[in-house]
Amino acid sequence: MCLAIPGKVVELRGLIAIVDYGGVRREVRVDFVPDVKIGDYVIVHTGFAIEKMDEKAAKRSIEAWDEVLEGISDEQ
């Protein structure tokens, strides 16, 4: 099973984007996603952006991830 996480592009440096995941920022390669711009939401897997997504879908996905992570922390 693959897990791909959505995040927001906040900076671009050539083929490297800085992607924000709710306050945590990581470098992500954007080789496979054409025309990435600051403010875009991308799905990231193993350090590579694999798809752009619209803001509404991204926010729904982020909310779902938040629920999963909250459930995991409640179990511990």
C-alpha positions as CSV (number, residue, x, y, z in Angstrom):
1,M,0.0,0.0,0.0
2,C,1.2,3.5,-0.9
3,L,0.6,6.5,1.3
4,A,0.6,9.9,-0.5
5,I,0.3,13.0,1.5
6,P,-1.1,16.4,0.3
7,G,0.8,19.6,1.0
8,K,0.9,23.2,-0.2
9,V,3.8,24.5,-2.3
10,V,5.2,27.6,-0.5
11,E,8.5,28.1,-2.4
12,L,10.1,26.9,-5.6
13,R,13.8,26.5,-6.4
14,G,13.9,25.0,-9.9
15,L,12.7,21.4,-9.7
16,I,12.6,21.5,-5.9
17,A,9.6,22.8,-4.0
18,I,9.2,23.6,-0.4
19,V,5.9,22.0,0.6
20,D,4.1,22.8,3.8
21,Y,2.3,20.0,5.7
22,G,0.4,21.9,8.4
23,G,3.5,23.8,9.6
24,V,6.1,21.1,8.8
25,R,8.0,22.0,5.6
26,R,10.0,19.6,3.4
27,E,11.8,19.7,0.1
28,V,10.0,17.8,-2.6
29,R,11.0,17.1,-6.2
30,V,8.5,18.3,-8.8
31,D,10.0,16.7,-11.9
32,F,6.9,14.7,-12.6
33,V,4.3,17.5,-12.2
34,P,4.4,20.2,-14.9
35,D,3.6,23.8,-14.2
36,V,3.7,23.7,-10.4
37,K,3.2,27.1,-8.9
38,I,3.5,28.6,-5.4
39,G,0.1,28.1,-3.7
40,D,-0.6,24.8,-5.5
41,Y,-1.5,21.7,-3.6
42,V,0.4,18.5,-4.5
43,I,0.3,14.9,-3.5
44,V,3.7,13.7,-2.4
45,H,5.0,10.1,-2.3
46,T,8.6,9.3,-1.2
47,G,9.8,12.9,-1.7
48,F,8.3,13.4,-5.2
49,A,5.2,15.4,-6.1
50,I,3.1,12.9,-8.2
51,E,-0.1,15.0,-8.8
52,K,-1.6,18.4,-8.4
53,M,-4.9,18.7,-6.7
54,D,-7.4,21.5,-6.3
55,E,-7.6,23.3,-2.9
56,K,-11.0,21.9,-1.9
57,A,-9.9,18.2,-2.5
58,A,-6.6,18.9,-0.7
59,K,-8.3,20.3,2.3
60,R,-10.7,17.3,2.5
61,S,-7.7,15.0,2.3
62,I,-5.8,16.9,5.0
63,E,-8.9,16.7,7.3
64,A,-9.0,13.0,6.7
65,W,-5.3,12.6,7.5
66,D,-5.8,14.7,10.7
67,E,-8.6,12.3,11.8
68,V,-6.4,9.3,11.2
69,L,-3.5,10.7,13.1
70,E,-5.8,11.8,15.9
71,G,-7.2,8.3,16.1
72,I,-3.7,6.8,16.3
73,S,-2.6,9.1,19.1
74,D,-5.8,8.3,21.0
75,E,-5.0,4.6,20.9
76,Q,-1.5,5.1,22.5
